[in-house]
Amino acid sequence: MDLTRHLHTFGYYLKQRLGQTVHKLSLAGDFTCPNRDGTLGRGGCAFCNVRSFGRDAAALSISQQLAREKAKTDRARLYLAYFQAYTSTYAEVETLRALYDEATSAADVAGLCVGTRPDCVPDAALDLLAAYRDAGNEVWLELGLQTAHDRTQALIRRGHTLADYRDAVHRAHARGLKVCAHLIVGLPGEGKDDARATLDTVLDIGVEGLKLHPLMIVRGSRMAAQYRRGEVSPMALDDYADLAACLIRHTPPEVVYHRIAATAQAPTLIAPDWCGPRWTALQAIGERLAREGGQGSALGREWRP
């Protein structure tokens, strides 16, 4: 199924903007996180596997990681360097500059995507990212909000609030930076109305891109223990696909969807099992968008029960 008929995908956006197929290459900069180094807490967020990100990759230089990731794809000749692991603005600005410089020095790297927390984007980091944008790079600031509800933020031990996110977005937009918000659907204690309220809040604040993730239970996380005790239950595929499609239909067509599902593999993935295959959720969401209307088709309508 061609999702671009019903969804403003990141791949389509990049092809229109840069004139060819572009792939994101995931990199690890040997960062840590204030939620695991003791600044805010230890062990990370409740859904996070502290061993799941990039420690092996971080032993390689950025150039070595780029070469390794490029070798995995033969469908692109242009790339974005995606600093994905941990909190990729959580360092002194000169450390960030050295890492970002190494990534963007390659002739076939067209820009940066930097994943981070809303409470870890000081003005100096934003100014640095704006400088790469001004030099002609495609630059996206990816902020892990997950939910707009502070009660849930506390429950999953995020260590930041919606106010932190709002402040980070406003300061990024003041510099002309594009923001992609990461949202997790199906967090403990949240239902459809909570997900809808989160989307409405994010759109009201202003955003250029979105990532939707179903809640996944992964080995090594606090939620893995909660799952074994029956305290946490991830969404069924049909429920997730219904809700994701609903959120997409209520999203303005100019907002770019970087992702509408997520996958993990055994032994890391514990549940739900439908998050293992790459295309399962995409196919289910695509079928609903084709049948009921694509991105933006429900704007101005009341949310359905």
C-alpha positions as CSV (number, residue, x, y, z in Angstrom):
1,M,0.0,0.0,0.0
2,D,1.3,3.5,-0.9
3,L,0.9,5.5,2.3
4,T,1.8,8.7,0.6
5,R,-1.7,8.7,-1.0
6,H,-3.2,9.2,2.5
7,L,-0.3,10.5,4.7
8,H,2.3,13.2,4.5
9,T,5.3,11.0,5.1
10,F,8.8,12.1,6.0
11,G,10.1,10.2,3.0
12,Y,7.8,12.0,0.6
13,Y,8.7,15.4,2.3
14,L,12.4,14.8,1.9
15,K,12.1,13.7,-1.7
16,Q,10.1,16.8,-2.5
17,R,12.5,19.1,-0.7
18,L,15.8,17.5,-1.7
19,G,14.9,16.0,-5.0
20,Q,15.8,12.4,-4.4
21,T,15.3,9.5,-1.9
22,V,16.9,10.3,1.4
23,H,17.6,7.8,4.3
24,K,18.1,8.6,7.9
25,L,21.2,6.9,9.4
26,S,20.9,6.3,13.2
27,L,24.0,7.3,15.1
28,A,25.1,7.1,18.8
29,G,27.1,9.9,20.2
30,D,27.9,8.3,23.6
31,F,25.5,10.6,25.3
32,T,23.7,9.8,28.5
33,C,20.5,11.2,30.0
34,P,19.6,13.2,33.1
35,N,17.0,10.5,33.9
36,R,19.8,7.9,34.3
37,D,22.9,9.7,35.4
38,G,21.5,10.9,38.7
39,T,20.6,14.4,37.7
40,L,16.9,13.6,37.7
41,G,17.0,9.9,38.4
42,R,18.5,6.5,37.7
43,G,17.5,3.8,35.4
44,G,15.7,5.9,32.8
45,C,12.0,6.2,32.0
46,A,9.7,3.3,32.9
47,F,9.4,2.2,29.2
48,C,13.1,2.4,28.3
49,N,15.5,-0.4,28.1
50,V,18.8,1.0,29.5
51,R,20.8,-1.3,27.2
52,S,18.8,-0.8,24.1
53,F,20.5,2.2,22.7
54,G,23.8,2.5,20.9
55,R,26.5,1.7,23.5
56,D,28.2,-0.7,21.0
57,A,27.8,1.8,18.2
58,A,29.2,4.6,20.4
59,A,32.5,2.8,20.5
60,L,32.9,3.7,16.8
61,S,33.5,7.2,15.5
62,I,30.7,9.0,13.8
63,S,32.4,8.5,10.5
64,Q,32.6,4.8,11.1
65,Q,29.0,4.6,12.1
66,L,27.9,6.5,9.0
67,A,29.9,4.1,6.8
68,R,28.4,1.1,8.6
69,E,24.8,2.4,8.2
70,K,25.3,3.4,4.6
71,A,26.3,-0.2,3.8
72,K,22.9,-1.4,4.9
73,T,21.0,0.5,2.2
74,D,21.3,0.7,-1.5
75,R,18.3,2.8,-2.3
76,A,19.7,6.2,-1.4
77,R,22.6,8.4,-2.2
78,L,21.7,11.1,0.2
79,Y,21.4,10.8,4.0
80,L,20.4,12.6,7.2
81,A,22.5,11.9,10.3
82,Y,20.1,10.9,13.0
83,F,21.5,11.3,16.5
84,Q,19.0,8.9,18.1
85,A,20.5,7.3,21.1
86,Y,19.8,8.7,24.6
87,T,19.7,12.5,24.8
88,S,21.6,13.9,21.9
89,T,21.9,17.5,23.1
90,Y,23.0,16.5,26.6
91,A,26.6,17.7,26.5
92,E,28.7,20.9,26.3
93,V,28.1,22.8,23.1
94,E,31.7,22.2,21.8
95,T,31.2,18.5,22.2
96,L,28.0,18.7,20.2
97,R,29.7,20.8,17.6
98,A,32.4,18.2,17.1
99,L,30.0,15.4,16.7
100,Y,27.6,17.2,14.4
101,D,30.5,18.6,12.3
102,E,31.8,15.1,11.8
103,A,28.4,13.9,10.6
104,T,27.7,16.8,8.3
105,S,31.2,16.9,6.8
106,A,30.4,14.0,4.5
107,A,29.3,15.2,1.1
108,D,26.3,12.9,1.0
109,V,24.9,13.9,4.4
110,A,22.3,16.6,3.8
111,G,21.5,17.4,7.4
112,L,20.8,16.5,11.0
113,C,17.9,15.0,13.0
114,V,18.6,15.3,16.7
115,G,16.6,13.4,19.3
116,T,16.5,14.8,22.8
117,R,14.3,15.6,25.8
118,P,12.4,18.9,26.1
119,D,14.3,19.8,29.3
120,C,17.7,19.3,27.6
121,V,17.8,22.0,24.9
122,P,19.6,25.0,26.2
123,D,19.8,28.1,24.0
124,A,23.4,27.3,23.1
125,A,22.3,24.0,21.6
126,L,19.5,25.6,19.7
127,D,21.8,28.3,18.3
128,L,24.2,25.6,17.2
129,L,21.4,23.7,15.3
130,A,20.2,26.9,13.8
131,A,23.8,27.5,12.5
132,Y,23.7,24.2,10.7
133,R,20.3,25.1,9.2
134,D,21.7,28.5,8.1
135,A,24.6,26.7,6.4
136,G,22.1,24.8,4.1
137,N,21.5,21.7,6.1
138,E,18.1,20.1,6.7
139,V,17.7,20.2,10.4
140,W,15.0,18.7,12.7
141,L,14.8,18.9,16.5
142,E,13.1,15.7,17.7
143,L,11.5,16.2,21.1
144,G,10.4,13.2,23.2
145,L,7.2,14.5,24.7
146,Q,5.3,11.1,24.8
147,T,2.2,12.6,26.4
148,A,0.8,16.0,27.2
149,H,-0.5,14.8,30.5
150,D,1.8,15.6,33.5
151,R,0.1,12.9,35.6
152,T,1.3,10.3,33.1
153,Q,4.7,11.9,32.8
154,A,5.1,11.4,36.5
155,L,3.8,7.8,36.3
156,I,6.3,6.8,33.6
157,R,9.1,8.7,35.4
158,R,9.9,11.1,32.5
159,G,11.2,13.8,34.8
160,H,9.9,16.7,32.7
161,T,6.5,18.4,32.2
162,L,4.4,19.8,29.3
163,A,5.7,23.2,30.3
164,D,9.2,22.1,29.5
165,Y,8.1,21.0,26.1
166,R,6.2,24.2,25.4
167,D,9.2,26.3,26.4
168,A,11.6,24.2,24.2
169,V,9.3,24.4,21.2
170,H,8.8,28.2,21.5
171,R,12.6,28.8,21.7
172,A,13.2,26.4,18.8
173,H,10.6,28.2,16.7
174,A,12.0,31.6,17.6
175,R,15.2,30.4,15.7
176,G,13.2,28.9,12.8
177,L,14.0,25.3,13.7
178,K,11.6,22.5,12.7
179,V,10.3,20.4,15.6
180,C,9.1,16.8,15.5
181,A,7.2,15.6,18.6
182,H,7.4,12.0,19.7
183,L,4.2,10.6,21.1
184,I,3.5,7.2,22.7
185,V,0.0,5.9,22.3
186,G,-1.3,3.5,24.9
187,L,0.6,4.6,28.0
188,P,-0.6,3.3,31.4
189,G,-3.8,5.0,32.6
190,E,-4.4,6.7,29.2
191,G,-7.3,6.1,26.8
192,K,-8.5,7.5,23.5
193,D,-9.5,10.8,24.9
194,D,-6.0,11.3,26.4
195,A,-4.4,10.6,23.1
196,R,-6.7,13.0,21.3
197,A,-6.0,15.7,23.9
198,T,-2.3,15.2,23.5
199,L,-2.5,15.7,19.8
200,D,-4.7,18.7,20.1
201,T,-2.2,20.2,22.6
202,V,0.8,19.6,20.4
203,L,-0.9,21.0,17.4
204,D,-2.0,24.1,19.4
205,I,1.6,24.7,20.6
206,G,2.8,24.3,17.0
207,V,4.7,21.4,15.4
208,E,6.2,20.6,12.0
209,G,6.5,16.8,12.4
210,L,5.1,14.0,14.5
211,K,6.1,10.4,15.4
212,L,3.5,8.0,16.8
213,H,4.7,5.0,18.7
214,P,2.6,2.2,20.3
215,L,3.7,1.4,23.9
216,M,6.1,-1.5,23.7
217,I,7.2,-3.6,26.6
218,V,10.9,-4.2,26.2
219,R,13.3,-6.4,28.2
220,G,15.3,-4.5,30.9
221,S,12.7,-1.8,31.4
222,R,10.7,-1.1,34.6
223,M,7.5,-1.8,32.6
224,A,8.8,-5.3,31.9
225,A,8.4,-6.1,35.6
226,Q,5.0,-4.4,35.7
227,Y,3.9,-6.4,32.7
228,R,4.9,-9.6,34.3
229,R,2.8,-8.6,37.3
230,G,-0.2,-7.8,35.1
231,E,0.0,-4.1,35.9
232,V,0.6,-2.9,32.3
233,S,-1.2,-4.1,29.1
234,P,-0.1,-2.9,25.6
235,M,-2.8,-2.2,23.0
236,A,-4.1,-4.7,20.6
237,L,-3.2,-4.1,16.9
238,D,-6.8,-3.2,15.9
239,D,-7.2,-0.7,18.7
240,Y,-3.8,0.9,17.9
241,A,-4.5,1.1,14.2
242,D,-8.0,2.6,14.8
243,L,-6.7,5.3,17.2
244,A,-3.6,6.1,15.1
245,A,-5.7,6.5,12.0
246,C,-8.1,8.7,13.9
247,L,-5.3,11.0,15.1
248,I,-3.9,11.2,11.6
249,R,-7.3,12.2,10.2
250,H,-7.3,15.1,12.7
251,T,-3.8,16.3,11.8
252,P,-3.4,19.2,9.3
253,P,-2.0,17.9,6.0
254,E,1.1,20.1,6.2
255,V,2.4,18.3,9.3
256,V,5.0,15.7,8.4
257,Y,4.6,12.2,9.9
258,H,8.1,10.8,10.5
259,R,6.7,7.6,11.8
260,I,3.3,6.1,12.6
261,A,4.4,2.8,14.2
262,A,7.5,1.3,15.8
263,T,9.1,-2.1,15.8
264,A,11.5,-4.1,18.0
265,Q,12.9,-7.6,17.8
266,A,13.3,-10.5,20.2
267,P,14.8,-10.9,22.7
268,T,14.3,-7.1,23.3
269,L,10.6,-7.1,22.5
270,I,8.4,-8.7,25.1
271,A,5.0,-7.4,23.9
272,P,2.9,-6.8,21.9
273,D,4.1,-9.4,19.4
274,W,2.6,-7.4,16.4
275,C,5.4,-4.8,16.9
276,G,7.9,-7.4,15.6
277,P,7.1,-7.4,11.9
278,R,7.8,-4.1,10.2
279,W,4.7,-3.8,8.0
280,T,1.9,-5.2,10.2
281,A,0.9,-1.9,11.8
282,L,1.6,0.2,8.7
283,Q,-0.7,-2.0,6.6
284,A,-3.5,-1.9,9.3
285,I,-3.3,1.9,9.6
286,G,-3.1,2.4,5.8
287,E,-6.2,0.3,5.2
288,R,-8.1,2.5,7.7
289,L,-6.9,5.7,6.1
290,A,-7.8,4.4,2.6
291,R,-11.3,3.4,3.8
292,E,-12.2,6.3,6.1
293,G,-10.1,9.2,4.9
294,G,-6.5,10.3,4.9
295,Q,-4.5,12.9,6.8
296,G,-6.5,16.1,7.6
297,S,-9.8,14.6,6.3
298,A,-11.5,15.0,9.8
299,L,-10.3,18.5,10.6
300,G,-13.2,20.6,11.9
301,R,-15.2,17.6,12.9
302,E,-16.0,16.4,16.4
303,W,-13.9,13.6,17.7
304,R,-15.8,10.3,17.5
305,P,-16.5,8.4,20.7
